[in-house]
Amino acid sequence: MNAEPPASSALSSLWQQIRAVLDLVLDLSFKRFVTPHLVRMLYVLSMLAAFMYAMSWLFYSWWGIIVAPLAFLLYLIVARVTVELILAVFRIADHIAPMANEPGGRPAVKPGSFTDPVK
């Protein structure tokens, strides 16, 4: 029995993405990060959660008609800023990593060792 769907189907594309994410998740060397690949899915899940939260406000009380859109917008803003902060941290890490290998660059400190910069 073949575990992969036919190459021409839309499921093939989805299956390839799932395999790529699983390869990243099961990578025990931690040379590549999985978070930048999952951040879109996390944001979509945040949007769905914001929608459900707003709908619960809408049907919870009579003043939910006013509060629900504001809560939805506020939740989306917070989710977007959080996702952008996460991506910024990973982009900074991507830009700093090659600098550590440059000649004349500052050597990386080994874990567990402490050097006093004031000396």
N, C-alpha and C positions, 0 to 999 in steps of 0.2 A: 504494500500500500504506500503510495507516494504522499509524503507529508506536505508538499508544496502544491498550491493551486496552479492551474495553467498560467503561463507567462503573459497571456494576452488579457487577462481579467483585471478588474480593479482590485480584487482581493490580493493579487500578486504584489501590487504596490504596497498595500497595507501590510502584507506578510513580510516584505523586505524591510519596512520601517520597524516593525515589531522585532525582527531579528537583529537589526542594527542597535536598537535600544537594549535588547537583552545582552548583546555582546558588550555593550558599554557597562551595563549593570554588573555583569559577571566578570569584568576585567579586574582581577585582583592586584594588578600592578599600579592602578590608579594613575596611569600616564595620561589618560583622557578623562574629561569631565562629562558626566551624563546630564547635569542640570541645564546647560545651554540647549540641549536637544529636547528637553522636556518642558521648557519654559512656556512654549506656545500652548501646550496642552494644559498646563497649570493655569494659564490666563483664561483659557476657554472655560475651564471648570470654575474659576472664580466668577466669570460672567454668569454662568448658570446658577451659581450659589447666590449671587446678587439678585438675579431675577426671582428666584424662589423666595428669598428674604423679602423683597419688595412686594411680591404677591401676598405673602403672609401678612404684611403690614396693611395692604390694601383691603383685605377681607377681615382683618382683626377688629378694626374700629371704624367709626364714621369719619374720623379725621385722617385716616390712612390714605385718603385720596391726595392729601397734601404731603404727607410724610413719605409715602412710598416712592415717588419719583426722586425726592431729595435723598433718601436713604440709598436708593439704587445708584444715583450719580456719585454720592460720597464713597460708597463701597467700591465702585469701579475706579475712581481716582486713586484710592488707597491701594487697590490691587495693582493698578498700572505702575504706580510709583515703586511699589515693592518689587515688581518684576524687573523694572528698569534698573533698580539698585543692584539686584542680583546679577543681572547681565553686565553692569558696569564693573562689578568686582571681578567677574571672570574675564572681561576684556583687559582690565588692568593686569591681571595675572598673566594673560597671554602676551602682553607687551613687555612685562618685566622679565619673564623667563629667559628670553634670549640675551638680555643684558647681563645676567649672572654668568653666562658662558663667554663673554667678551674678554679679551686680554686687557688687563688693567682695571677690570671691573672688580667690585668689592666681592671678596669670597663669601660664600654662604656660610652661616654659622651652623655647626652641627647640632642636632637636637640634643638637649641635655647639657650642653656646654654654655657657659656665659662668659663673655668678655666685657670688661669694663671699658666703655668708650671714653672715659675721662682721663685715663692714664696718659 
